[in-house]
Structures are given as C-alpha cells and as structure tokens.
Amino acid sequence: MSKTEVTLGIDIGGTNTKIGFVDRAGNCLVATSMPTVAPVEVGPAEELSLFLERLYQTIEKTYASIADTTELKGIGMGVPNGNYYKGTVEKPTNLNWEQYVPLARILQEKYGIPAVLTNDAKAAALGELKYGVAKGMKNFLVVTLGTGLGSGFYVNGDIMYGADGFAGELGHVTVKVNGRMCGCGKKGCLETYVSATGIRRTVYKLLADHTEDSPLRKVSFDDLTGEMITEAALKGDKIAIEAFEYTGRILGLKLADVVAIAMPEAIILFGGLTRAGDYLFEPTRKYMEQYIMGLYKGKVKILGSGLVGANTAVLGASALIWNELDKRQLQPA
C-alpha cells in the first residue's frame, strides 16, 4: 500500500507556534501548537536553542501518529521577518532570537528534506492559491489583518519577493506623515490604523470624541481586543461600527494605490477583523472605488479568505513547500 505524501507546515508567532502535516489536497491530517517563548527568561542564543528543542519534540511526537501511513516530503514555514531567498529569520521584532537565524538550513539538516520559509502573509497568499479563493489566479493580493497588517503579492504567477526577499510590506506604507507611532520605528504606517492594534487606537479616539453609550467604555485599553470591537459592531454598537468605517476608509484608500501599481484580479482580506463582515468589507470597497483611477473602476474584487478552520496558518506554510516542490526548485530527498 502506497503512503500518502505530506508536508509539514509551521507557523511561528510571537506567542505560539503551530504545526501540522498536510496532504496535497489541503487536508491537515494532524496538528498541534506549542508556546514560542521559553518558560524562563534567557538570552537570545539560549532562547533559540530551547525553542528548537521543543519544536523537534513536538514535531516528532505529532508525526508519530501518522508515520506508518505517510511520507514526509518537505517543510514550509511562515515566520516573522522571513527572508525567502536566504532561508533566514532576520531581526524579528517579536522574538528574542539572534539577529540572523538560518532556520531553513537548520530544519533541512535536522530532517534531511527540503525546508523553505517566508513571512506569514506570503505563506497565506500561497495558501489561498492552492486551497482557497485564489485558485487559478495569476495576480492577486492577500492582506492579513492581525496584530499588525501583513501582505502577500502574487504577481504574474509567482510571489513577489523583490531584490532582498522583503518586498510587499503594505503595512508600512505611510498613511499620515507624523501620524501614529509604529513598532517599526516610523510614524503613520498603515498598520497603525488598519489592524487589530490600529482599530483599538481608533476606538479610544472615538470614545474621547463622542458621548454615546458603548460597552467599550468599560474596557481598559490594555484589555480591549479586536474581537471585542468586532462583537460590539455585530451587536450594533455605534462606536465600533464607526471604527470599522474609519478603518475601511483608510484601507480602501491604500488599496486604490495598490491597484494602480499591481492591478490584481482580486484583493483577499484575511484575519480576525474580517469577522465583522460588511462593517469592514463595505467601506473598504466603497472607498477603494472612490479613490481609484477611472481606468480601474469596477475591475478588482475584494474577497474574504477561502481558508477556514483552526489550521489556516499551517495550510499557508504547507502550501509554500508544496509550491516549491511542484516548481522543482527543490527536490525531495
């Protein structure tokens, strides 16, 4: 009996790391997660060492349940500040690691199979291409709306990486000169307005400027989450709805700029804020069409993600390595 080919998808976040083994059809056969951060405070070198030790244990324990019936062909990783060309994680702001970690090489040498990495938004774009709403598309953009704003540009049939592997950071284009402070060190970045963190800041500005009753007034800024704001909007809260309107206006403005440069067939919104549905999508569409050049009006769809369930990040990372294997840029060992 032939074995099922699978790849290992790994999504490394600032808090948790998710792993899963995925077949070619996008079925996640088994998945789990583990804390990214060490249980004790240590220096960068030891932090990485402890992470890898836990990661290996988690991979091997999880794979054991399907090892007899599957063949592992490769490893794909979605990571912060991942350099696809070099296979390195470089200057990760949310990880207490060394400045340059050759993570793809480390995993490849450990398991003797191809390993590649990129940032999580680019992995999400490949996930949409292989398993989601972008099937068959040659030009599209995925925008991930999480703690920050990530983006993955798929142009003329391939992910856009640019000269150094870091192209396509839509979250750090400038919305307002001398605007909100961003974690990258700049002011006025798009993600300071359009993200879970950004909409929290917007809500507090609106609460200060308006007198309407809102359940959000009872929540401290540190405790406020994007999920709370989404739930409030879905229940008709005026402050939350206005916050999404403002967020959609700014996102629509910047997406109009993107269309003029890349002319995608579709723009796919991904992440927790999309649970607000039309409260986010309608203003985004409206303002993109308002600000867009006439030549492009009515040509670009704004869609929700086609990846559903708890393992969307793992599916994206898995799609990355399947894509590499299929292009024969890497050969299975």
N, C-alpha and C positions, 0 to 999 in steps of 0.2 A: 504493500500500500504506500503510495507516494505521500510525502509530507507536505503540509501547507507552508508556502513561503510567507514569512512575516518580516516586518521591520520593527525596530524599537524606536518609539517616539519619546523624546524627553523635553519637557518644558520647564525651564529653570526660572523661578520667580524670586523676588526678594524675600518672600516669606516661606513659600512651599515649592517643592519640585514634584512634578507629576510625570509618571512614566506609564507607557502602555505598549502592548505588542499588537500590531495592526496588519491585517492581510491586505492583498491588493484591492479588494472590493471596499475597503474602508471599515471593515468590522474590527472593532477593538476587542480582541479575544480575552485579554486580562489587563487590568490597570490598577494602579495604586498611587499613593503620594507619600512624601516624607518632608520633614522640615528642611529648609535650605540652610538655615543658620545653625551653627554649633550650639549645643546646650550650655556651654560655658564660654566666657569671653576670652578670646585668644587673638594672636596676631594673624596677619593675612596669610602667611605661608601655612601655618597650622590650621587655620580655618579651611583652606582649600583641601588640605590633606584629610581632615576629618570629614569634610563633605564627600570626597571621593570614596573614602572607606564606607560611609553609609550608603552611598549610591550603588557601589558594587554589591553590597549585601542585599539591597532592595531589588536590584535587577535580577540577581541570581536566584533569590528566593521566589520572586514573582514568576520568572521564566520556568522554574522547575515544574510548575503545574501543567505546562503545555509542551515541555521539551521533547517528549516522546513522539508528538504528532506534528511538530513544526520544524522548519529550518530557518534560522535567523540569517538574513541577508545583509543587513546594514543598520546603521544608527543615524537618526536625524535629530537635531537639537534646535530648539528655539531658546535663545539666550539674550540677556541684556547686552547691548553693545557688541553683538557678534559680527566678526569680520569673516564673511563667506570665503573670500579669496585665501586668507591665511589660516582659517580654522581656529581663530583666536578670539577670546573674550578680552576686550580692551577697555581699561579704565571704567569698569562697571560702577555706577554711582550708588546702587542699592546692594552691592555685595562687598563684604570685607575681604576681598581677594587681592592678590598681587595685580599690578597694572596690566600685565600681558600674560594670559594663560592659554597655552596651546591645547585647548580642551579636545578638539577633534583628534589630534595626534595621540593624546593620552588614551582616549577611548578606543581608537583604532588599534593601538599597540596592545592594549589590555585584552581585547576580544578577537583580534585578527580578522576583522571585517571592516568594510568602508564606513567612515563616520564623517558627517558634514554638519555644519551649523550655520545659522544666520539669526537675525533678530526675530522676535516673536511675530511681528506684524508681517514680515516677508514670508514666514512659515505659514501664517494664516492665509495669505494670498494663495499659496500653493495648495493649501487645504481646500479652499473654495474652488480652485481649478479642478482638482482631482475628485473631490467628493461633494462639492456644494453648488451654488448657483452660477458659478463662472465656467462650468463645463462647456468646452467648445469655444470660449472667448480667446481672442488674441491680444486684446487691450482692455485692461480694467484696473481699478484701484481698490484696495481694501483699506479702510480706516478703522483702527481698533480704538474703542473708547473705554479705557480702563482708568487706572490711577493717573496715567498720562494719556497722550494721544500718539499712537503708532501708525505707520502706513507702509503698505507694500504695493509698489507699482509694477504691474505686469505689462510690458510694452513689446509689441511685435513678437509675441510668442515666448517671452522669457522675462524673468525677474530683472528689474533694473538695479544694478549694484553700483554703477559709477566707477570712477578710476580707483578708488581705495576701498570699496566694499561697503561704504556707508551712505550711498545716495538714497534719496527719497525720504528724508526726515521732515514730513509735512508738519509735525507737531512743533517744529522750531522755526517756522517762518514767522515773520513779525506781523502781528495784528495791530498793535498800537505802540508807537515809539514812546519809550519811558512808561510803559504800562505795567501790568502786574509782574512781580519778580518771579522768575522761573528757576527751577532747580538746576538748569544747565548753566546758570550764571548770567543769562541775558534777561532783558525786560520785554514784556509784551508778546511773548510767544503764544502761538495758537493754543497749545495745550493748557495754558494758564486760564483759558476761557472755555475751552471745549474738551472736557474730560470729567471724571468724577470729582477730582480735586477742584477743577475750574468751576463746575456748577455749584459746589459748596460755597465758593467765594462769591459767586453771583447771588445765591440765596441770601447770604448775610448782608450784602449790599442792598438788596431789595427790602429786606426786613428793616434796615435802618431808614430807608427812604419812604416806606409806606406804613400805614397804620392798621391794615386789615388783620383780622384774627387769622392765625395759622398755627397748626400743631408744631410747626418747625420752630416757632419762637421758644418752645420749651426745651429745645435740644441745644446743648453747647456745641460750639464749632468743632471741638475735638471729637465729639461723639456723633456728629452729623455724617451720614454716608450718602452716597449716590443712590443706594437702594431706598433709603428713607424718602429722598426727594422724588424718586420715581413713583413710589407708592402714594405719596401725597398728591402728585399730579393725577394719577389714575383715579383718585377719590375726589377730584375736582378742586383741590386747593389752588387758589388764585396765585399765590406767591410761587409755588412750584411750577405751575403752568407758564407763568411769565418768565421764570428762569429758563425753561426749555425753549420758549420763543426766542429769548435773547441768545441762547446757545446756538439754536438753529440758524439765526440770522448771521452770526459770525462764521459758523461752519459753511453756510451757503455762499458767503462772500468769498472765502478762500477756495472753495471747490470750483467756483466760477473761474478763478485764476488757473487752477489745475487743468480745467477743460481746455483753456486757451493754449496751454503748453503741451499737454499729452493727448488730448482728445480720446478719452477712454470710451468704450462702449457702455460701461456701467461703473458706478461707484457703489461699493458694498460696505455698509456700516455694520460693525461687529462689536460686541461687548455689552456690559451691563446696562448702560444708558439706553440702548435700543429697546429695552423692555417697556419704555414709555410710549412706544408705538408712534401714532400720528402726532403726539405732542412734540416729538423730536423730528420725525420724518417730514411732516408737512411744512414747517417753517424752513427746514433745510432746502427742500425742493423749491419752495416759493422764492426764497432769496437767491438761490443759485440762478434760477431763471431770470430774476430781476437784474442781477449784476452781470450776467453772462453776455458776451458779444453776440450780436444778432445772428451771425453765421452759424452759431452752435445751438441756438434755442431749440428745445424740444427733442434734442438728439441723444441726450445722456440719461440713462435710467439711474435712479437711486434705489438700491435694494437692501433688504435685510439679509443677514447671513443665512446660508443654507446648511451650516453646520449646527447640529443640535445635540443636546445631551451634555453630560458632565465631562466628556473627553475631547472637547473641541480643540484645545491647545495641543494635545497629544496627536490628534489627527493631522494638524498642520505640520508638526515636526516629522511625523511619519511620511507625509506627502513629499517633504523636502528630499528625503533619501530615496524614495521611490522614483521621484523625478530624476535624480542624479543617475540612478541605476538604469532607468529607461533611456536616458540620453547617452548612455555608455561612456560618460565622462569618468566613471569609476566602475571597476569590475569587482563582482563578488569574489571573496577569497575562495 
